[in-house]
């Protein structure tokens, strides 16, 4: 306690008694201050002892408990930040799709009776960061697939299947083994090399590994996903490549390969790309033989806007040195194709594909598919969609000439002479139950299956259910 000089002088003048009283007061104040210092030192020691361990105790000072709580929150936030940083760039997708279908008696192989089949397929994909080389970024993509059920077995048709989701390994129906469907690495190189990456409007992508070629070629916004849109294989991909077999991939549709892509986005409304790919075919597709005589495909595509509505236009040509002819002889197959999708309204997308075989002995050498997808905005169900499509697969002239001398269906009898065009139609309605679950009733028909003008129309009804994120 501080005493003012004037007060001290007065005390001294007042005499010994007054001075004695003031001294007692000073000593008392000094003792109080000493006790206060002792108490603070005691609390400080307790605080130091409490903070020396991470454990909490009900006997600890309140300030220690609060400090530990703040420390724990800070460490937790740092841990979460490290976890987010570690997960940055990682994406995971998974879905399981089930289909129930029934084919009419005239459409079933053997014509025994109407046939009903169930199948399911699961897909899990993971994308990971693949490292950096300066401003060049890498990414890793892996895709696993499993399932059971081959779907309904139809009489011979040009389209390979009315149910492209059907997937079953060679282990048989009693086993549901997963396969490594895809595993590829991609490098994204911004151009020009001396420029600033953020200002780059050109790039080159290099991709190699085990790949589904249709991820990079023959894409279509309205008709390329059998788990959500059309089920018939003729509408999922170009029929000459997939149903016709010119793609040359393994039994599950995948093959080892490499792709080079150039992208130009100086004008977002007129972006364009060039792509070239080479893939193993025949025994090279399943790693059991040479990768010589590969399947090669080159594509040019561009994005256009009409009345501010986007559309994609793709043209490509292909060559497969190991194409399998209808006569069972391996020879080079070549062809050209186009894939187009264009929005004509905010909720209507039109699509079309065309394929033309230029060399090779194939059962059908022309393919045209057209259709539309209509979103449910007009009836208050924006997440739903209605799709319908028609396909025309023209019998090849060589096959028309030779077909009457062949037994392609293995029934011991010569097949009727194929002629004309196989006609295919499909109609579906995708109903969004919630953000993760969809139900899709589906109807298909195939007229003149396999180019047989005397064959009855094949009819297939089905229901697809998809759960995924």
C-alpha positions in Angstrom: 0.0 0.0 0.0 1.4 3.4 -1.0 1.2 6.3 1.6 1.1 9.9 0.4 3.9 12.1 1.7 1.5 14.5 3.2 -0.3 11.9 5.2 3.0 10.5 6.5 4.1 14.0 7.7 0.8 14.6 9.5 1.2 11.3 11.2 4.7 12.1 12.4 3.6 15.6 13.7 0.6 14.0 15.5 2.9 12.2 17.8 4.1 8.7 18.7 0.6 7.4 19.3 -0.7 8.4 15.9 2.5 7.1 14.2 2.1 3.8 16.0 -1.4 3.4 14.7 -0.4 4.2 11.2 2.5 1.8 11.4 0.2 -1.0 12.5 -2.0 -0.3 9.5 1.0 -0.4 7.2 2.2 -3.7 8.6 -1.3 -5.1 8.3 -1.5 -4.1 4.7 1.9 -5.6 4.0 0.9 -8.8 5.6 -2.3 -8.9 3.5 -0.2 -8.4 0.3 2.2 -11.1 1.4 -0.7 -13.5 1.9 -2.0 -12.6 -1.5 1.3 -13.3 -3.1 1.5 -16.7 -1.4 -2.0 -17.5 -2.6 -1.1 -16.6 -6.2 2.1 -18.7 -6.1 0.1 -21.6 -4.7 -2.5 -21.3 -7.5 0.3 -20.9 -10.1 1.9 -24.2 -8.9 -1.4 -25.9 -9.1 -2.0 -24.6 -12.6 1.5 -25.7 -13.7 0.9 -29.1 -12.2 -2.5 -29.4 -13.9 -1.2 -28.3 -17.3 1.7 -30.8 -17.1 -0.8 -33.7 -18.0 -3.6 -34.0 -20.6 -5.9 -35.7 -18.2 -8.9 -33.8 -16.8 -9.8 -33.8 -13.1 -12.7 -32.3 -11.1 -10.1 -31.0 -8.6 -8.3 -28.9 -11.3 -8.7 -25.1 -11.4 -11.4 -23.9 -13.7 -8.9 -22.0 -15.9 -6.9 -25.2 -16.5 -10.0 -27.0 -17.6 -10.9 -24.2 -20.0 -7.3 -24.1 -21.4 -7.3 -27.8 -22.0 -10.7 -27.6 -23.7 -9.4 -24.9 -26.1 -6.3 -27.0 -26.7 -8.3 -30.1 -27.5 -10.6 -28.1 -29.9 -7.5 -26.7 -31.6 -5.9 -30.1 -32.0 -9.2 -31.6 -33.3 -9.5 -28.9 -35.9 -5.9 -29.4 -36.9 -6.5 -33.2 -37.2 -9.7 -32.6 -39.3 -7.7 -30.1 -41.5 -5.0 -32.8 -42.1 -7.7 -35.4 -42.9 -9.4 -33.0 -45.4 -6.0 -32.2 -46.9 -5.3 -36.0 -47.2 -8.7 -36.6 -48.8 -8.5 -33.7 -51.2 -8.8 -34.9 -54.8 -10.2 -38.3 -53.8 -13.7 -39.1 -55.1 -15.7 -42.4 -54.7 -18.7 -43.5 -56.6 -20.8 -46.7 -56.1 -24.0 -48.1 -57.4 -25.9 -51.3 -57.6 -28.4 -51.9 -60.4 -31.0 -54.7 -60.6 -33.1 -55.6 -63.6 -36.1 -57.9 -64.0 -37.1 -58.7 -67.6 -39.6 -60.9 -69.4 -39.5 -61.9 -73.1 -42.4 -63.2 -75.2 -42.4 -66.8 -76.4 -41.6 -65.9 -80.0 -38.6 -63.9 -78.9 -36.9 -66.5 -76.8 -34.2 -68.8 -78.1 -35.8 -72.2 -78.7 -39.3 -70.8 -78.6 -40.1 -73.0 -75.6 -42.0 -70.5 -73.5 -41.9 -67.0 -72.2 -38.8 -66.3 -70.3 -38.2 -64.2 -67.2 -34.8 -63.4 -65.7 -33.3 -61.3 -62.9 -29.9 -59.9 -62.7 -27.9 -57.4 -60.7 -24.6 -55.5 -61.2 -22.5 -53.5 -58.8 -19.9 -50.8 -59.7 -17.4 -49.1 -57.4 -15.0 -46.5 -58.7 -12.3 -44.5 -57.0 -10.4 -41.5 -58.4 -7.1 -40.5 -56.7 -4.6 -37.7 -57.2 -1.7 -39.1 -59.2 1.0 -36.6 -58.3 2.4 -33.5 -60.0 5.3 -32.6 -62.3 5.4 -28.8 -62.1 2.0 -27.8 -63.5 1.3 -31.2 -65.0 -1.2 -33.1 -62.9 -1.8 -36.8 -62.7 -4.8 -38.8 -61.6 -5.5 -42.5 -61.0 -8.8 -44.1 -61.8 -9.9 -47.6 -60.7 -13.2 -49.4 -61.3 -14.4 -52.7 -59.8 -17.5 -54.6 -61.1 -19.4 -57.5 -59.8 -22.8 -59.1 -60.4 -24.9 -62.2 -61.3 -27.3 -63.1 -64.1 -27.0 -63.0 -67.8 -30.5 -61.8 -68.6 -33.1 -63.2 -71.0 -31.8 -65.3 -73.9 -33.3 -64.1 -77.2 -33.4 -65.7 -80.6 -30.6 -64.5 -83.0 -30.7 -60.7 -83.3 -28.3 -58.1 -84.5 -28.4 -56.3 -81.2 -26.3 -58.2 -78.7 -28.6 -57.9 -75.7 -31.8 -56.1 -74.5 -30.1 -55.8 -71.1 -26.7 -54.2 -71.1 -26.5 -54.2 -67.3 -26.3 -58.0 -67.3 -22.9 -59.0 -65.9 -21.6 -62.4 -64.7 -18.1 -63.7 -64.5 -16.9 -66.9 -66.1 -16.9 -68.5 -62.6 -20.6 -69.1 -63.2 -24.0 -68.1 -61.7 -23.2 -69.3 -58.2 -20.3 -67.0 -57.8 -20.3 -63.2 -57.6 -16.6 -62.4 -57.9 -15.6 -58.8 -58.5 -13.2 -58.0 -61.4 -10.9 -55.1 -61.8 -12.7 -53.6 -64.8 -10.6 -50.5 -65.2 -7.3 -49.1 -63.8 -5.7 -46.3 -65.7 -3.4 -43.4 -65.1 -3.8 -39.9 -66.7 -1.5 -36.9 -67.1 -3.1 -33.5 -67.8 -0.6 -31.2 -69.5 -1.7 -27.5 -69.8 -0.6 -25.6 -72.9 1.4 -23.6 -73.8 4.2 -25.0 -71.7 5.7 -21.5 -71.0 2.3 -20.0 -70.0 0.5 -19.6 -66.7 -1.6 -22.6 -65.8 -4.6 -20.6 -64.7 -4.7 -18.9 -68.1 -4.3 -22.1 -70.1 -7.1 -22.8 -72.6 -5.4 -25.8 -74.3 -4.3 -29.1 -72.8 -3.1 -32.6 -73.8 -4.1 -35.6 -71.8 -2.2 -38.9 -71.9 -4.0 -41.9 -70.5 -2.9 -45.5 -70.3 -3.9 -48.7 -68.5 -6.9 -51.0 -68.6 -9.8 -49.0 -70.1 -13.4 -49.0 -71.2 -12.9 -47.4 -74.7 -16.4 -46.0 -74.6 -15.5 -43.7 -71.7 -13.4 -41.7 -74.2 -15.0 -42.4 -77.6 -18.6 -42.5 -79.0 -20.0 -40.7 -75.9 -23.5 -39.4 -75.8 -25.3 -37.3 -73.2 -28.7 -39.0 -73.8 -27.7 -42.6 -74.6 -24.6 -44.0 -73.0 -25.5 -45.3 -69.5 -27.4 -48.5 -69.3 -27.9 -48.2 -65.5 -29.9 -45.0 -65.9 -31.1 -44.6 -69.6 -31.6 -47.1 -72.4 -31.0 -50.8 -71.7 -30.8 -52.2 -75.3 -27.1 -52.4 -76.3 -27.9 -50.9 -79.7 -28.8 -47.6 -78.0 -25.9 -47.6 -75.4 -23.1 -47.5 -77.9 -22.6 -47.6 -81.7 -24.1 -51.0 -82.7 -21.3 -51.7 -85.1 -18.7 -51.3 -82.4 -20.4 -53.0 -79.5 -23.1 -55.4 -80.7 -21.2 -56.0 -84.0 -18.0 -56.7 -82.1 -15.6 -54.3 -83.8 -14.5 -52.8 -80.5 -12.5 -56.1 -79.9 -12.5 -55.8 -76.1 -12.5 -58.7 -73.6 -15.6 -60.6 -72.6 -16.5 -57.8 -70.2 -15.9 -54.9 -72.5 -12.5 -53.7 -71.3 -9.0 -53.7 -72.8 -5.5 -52.5 -72.2 -4.7 -49.4 -74.2 -3.3 -45.8 -74.5 -5.1 -42.6 -75.4 -3.8 -39.1 -76.5 -6.3 -36.2 -76.3 -5.9 -32.6 -77.3 -8.5 -30.1 -76.0 -9.0 -26.5 -77.1 -11.3 -24.3 -75.0 -10.4 -20.7 -76.2 -14.1 -20.3 -77.0 -16.3 -22.1 -74.5 -19.2 -22.1 -76.9 -17.0 -23.7 -79.6 -14.7 -26.0 -77.7 -13.2 -28.9 -79.7 -11.1 -32.0 -79.0 -9.1 -34.5 -80.9 -8.5 -38.0 -79.5 -6.6 -41.1 -80.7 -6.6 -44.5 -78.9 -5.0 -47.9 -79.5 -6.3 -50.9 -77.6 -5.5 -54.6 -77.4 -8.0 -56.7 -79.4 -8.6 -60.5 -79.6 -6.3 -62.3 -77.2 -4.5 -59.0 -76.6 -7.6 -57.6 -74.9 -7.6 -60.2 -72.1 -3.8 -60.3 -71.7 -3.6 -63.8 -73.1 -1.9 -63.0 -76.4 0.0 -60.4 -78.5 -1.1 -56.8 -78.6 -0.3 -56.7 -82.3 -3.0 -55.6 -84.8 -4.7 -53.4 -82.2 -8.1 -51.8 -82.3 -7.5 -48.1 -83.2 -9.9 -45.3 -83.1 -9.6 -41.5 -83.8 -12.3 -39.0 -82.9 -12.9 -35.3 -83.4 -15.6 -33.7 -81.3 -16.9 -30.2 -80.6 -19.5 -28.4 -78.4 -21.9 -26.0 -80.0 -24.7 -23.9 -78.6 -27.9 -23.2 -80.6 -30.2 -20.6 -78.9 -27.9 -20.9 -75.9 -28.6 -24.6 -75.6 -25.5 -27.0 -75.6 -24.9 -29.8 -78.1 -22.1 -32.3 -78.7 -21.0 -33.5 -82.1 -18.6 -36.4 -82.6 -17.2 -38.0 -85.7 -14.8 -41.0 -85.6 -13.2 -43.7 -87.6 -11.8 -47.1 -86.5 -9.8 -50.1 -87.6 -9.5 -53.4 -85.9 -6.8 -55.7 -87.2 -8.4 -58.7 -85.5 -12.0 -58.3 -86.4 -14.0 -61.5 -86.3 -16.2 -62.1 -89.3 -19.6 -63.9 -89.4 -17.7 -66.8 -91.1 -15.4 -67.2 -88.0 -12.4 -65.9 -89.9 -10.2 -63.1 -88.4 -9.6 -60.2 -90.7 -9.3 -56.4 -90.6 -12.5 -54.5 -89.9 -12.9 -50.7 -90.5 -15.7 -48.2 -90.2 -16.8 -44.6 -89.6 -19.3 -43.3 -87.1 -21.0 -40.3 -85.6 -22.6 -39.5 -82.2 -24.7 -36.4 -81.7 -26.7 -35.0 -78.8 -28.4 -31.6 -78.8 -30.7 -29.8 -76.4 -33.6 -28.3 -78.2 -35.3 -27.1 -75.0 -34.3 -26.9 -71.4 -35.8 -30.3 -70.8 -35.6 -32.0 -74.2 -32.4 -33.6 -75.6 -32.3 -35.3 -79.0 -29.7 -37.8 -79.9 -28.5 -39.8 -82.9 -25.8 -42.3 -83.9 -24.7 -43.6 -87.2 -22.2 -46.3 -88.2 -20.9 -47.5 -91.5 -18.7 -50.5 -92.0 -16.2 -49.9 -94.7 -14.4 -53.3 -94.6 -14.9 -56.7 -93.0 -17.5 -59.5 -93.2 -20.1 -58.4 -90.8 -23.8 -59.4 -90.4 -25.0 -55.8 -90.5 -22.9 -53.0 -92.1 -25.1 -49.9 -91.5 -26.6 -48.7 -88.1 -28.7 -45.7 -87.3 -30.2 -45.0 -83.9 -32.2 -41.9 -83.0 -34.2 -40.8 -80.0 -34.9 -38.3 -77.2 -34.8 -37.8 -73.5 -37.4 -35.6 -71.9 -37.0 -34.4 -68.4 -40.1 -34.3 -66.1 -40.2 -30.5 -65.7 -43.4 -30.3 -67.7 -45.3 -32.4 -65.2 -43.6 -31.3 -62.0 -41.1 -34.1 -61.7 -37.8 -32.4 -62.8 -35.7 -35.4 -61.6 -37.7 -37.9 -63.7 -37.2 -38.5 -67.4 -38.9 -40.2 -70.3 -36.8 -41.7 -73.1 -37.7 -43.3 -76.4 -35.5 -44.5 -79.3 -35.6 -46.3 -82.6 -32.8 -48.2 -84.3 -32.2 -49.6 -87.8 -29.5 -52.2 -88.4 -29.1 -53.0 -92.1 -28.1 -56.5 -93.2 -24.7 -56.5 -95.0 -24.8 -57.6 -98.7 -22.2 -60.3 -98.2 -24.1 -61.7 -95.2 -27.3 -61.6 -97.2 -25.6 -63.7 -99.9 -24.0 -66.2 -97.5 -26.6 -66.5 -94.6 -28.7 -69.3 -96.1 -25.7 -71.5 -96.0 -24.9 -70.9 -92.3 -26.2 -72.2 -89.0 -25.5 -69.4 -86.7 -27.9 -70.3 -84.0 -26.6 -73.8 -83.6 -29.9 -75.6 -84.0 -28.6 -78.0 -86.7 -30.6 -76.3 -89.5 -29.6 -73.7 -92.0 -30.7 -70.2 -91.2 -33.2 -68.3 -93.3 -31.7 -65.9 -95.7 -31.1 -62.6 -93.9 -32.3 -59.5 -95.7 -33.5 -56.0 -95.1 -33.2 -54.2 -91.8 -33.7 -55.2 -88.2 -35.8 -52.5 -86.4 -35.5 -51.9 -82.7 -37.6 -49.6 -80.4 -37.3 -48.8 -76.7 -39.4 -46.7 -74.2 -38.6 -46.1 -70.6 -39.7 -43.8 -67.7 -37.1 -43.2 -64.9 -38.9 -42.3 -61.7 -36.7 -40.7 -59.0 -37.8 -42.1 -55.6 -35.2 -40.1 -53.7 -31.7 -38.8 -54.3 -30.2 -42.3 -54.1 -32.9 -44.6 -55.5 -34.6 -44.8 -59.0 -37.1 -47.1 -60.6 -37.4 -47.5 -64.4 -40.1 -49.4 -66.2 -38.9 -50.4 -69.7 -40.4 -51.8 -72.9 -38.5 -53.0 -76.0 -39.4 -54.6 -79.3 -37.3 -56.0 -82.1 -38.9 -56.5 -85.6 -37.2 -58.7 -88.2 -34.7 -60.0 -85.7 -31.4 -60.9 -87.4 -32.8 -59.6 -90.7 -35.2 -62.5 -90.9 -38.4 -61.1 -92.5 -40.4 -64.1 -91.5 -39.6 -64.0 -87.8 -42.1 -62.8 -85.2 -41.5 -59.6 -83.3 -39.5 -59.9 -80.1 -41.1 -58.1 -77.1 -39.3 -57.5 -73.8 -40.8 -55.8 -70.7 -38.7 -55.0 -67.7 -38.2 -53.0 -64.5 -34.8 -51.6 -63.4 -33.9 -50.4 -59.9 -30.8 -48.4 -59.2 -29.3 -47.4 -55.8 -26.2 -45.3 -55.9 -24.2 -42.2 -55.0 
